[in-house]
Amino acid sequence: MNYIWDFSAVFSHADLLILGLRNTVLLAIVSIAIGLAVGLALAALLLCQYRVPRYAALAFVEFYRSTPPIVHFFWFYFALPVLFNIEMSPFAAAVLALSTQSSAFYAEVFRGGILSIERGQREAGSALGMTKAQAMRRVVLPQAVARMIAPLVERSFELTKTTALASTLAFADLLYQAMMINSETFRPLEVYTLVALMYLILLTFASALARIGERRAARWR
């Protein structure tokens, strides 16, 4: 192999890569925040005693667990504007696609975490005069959260990597910027190797923060 590595052309476009990284992080943070909120609401419906909301939530979860993310990106970006006669930016479409899909997985994590807490914990809260909602908030959730952190973090990492699909909508994330740089420099090995390293550093840093949070949450058990 006589290939000569040369990163100089790529580094000359470092500003574009930094912009792409910033957009990737922003997209991931917004999507994770919305996904967690919707996922918690879905988990509450999945645990609801009434059939209609429970089955509706279950259908939502199963739909998103059984369909590829790229279809959601295209649907929100191309189909939703046609249905409602609205303009949809690549960022908004990507957030909708990522947050709705991730909410389905977050919901299962929340549901499993809550159900993992022994029924006696809820009964103890009731014995102390708490309502079901108070027992859930003060007794069950603090313990359940400690057990949910690892799978929630893992799902958030998957979401962060899935943000790369936003490049198909011409959203200026890290991968899209890399493709633009490659079209100018014709150095795919250097460009995509550097992008892979940037994703690695980003998620390694996030993993370190998650381990700190997990250790702190372990005190709640």
Secondary structure, DSSP 8 states (H G I E B T S, - for coil): -------HHHHTTHHHHHHHHHHHHHHHHHHHHHHHHHHHHHHHHHT-SSHHHHHHHHHHHHHHHSS-HHHHHHIIIIIHHHHHT----HHHHHHHHHHHHHHHHHHHHHHHHHHTS-HHHHHHHHHTT--HHHHIIIIIHHHHHHHHHHHHHHHHHHHHHHGGGGGGGT--SHHHHHHHHHHHH--HHHHHHHHHHHHHHHHHHHHHHHHHHHHHHGGG-
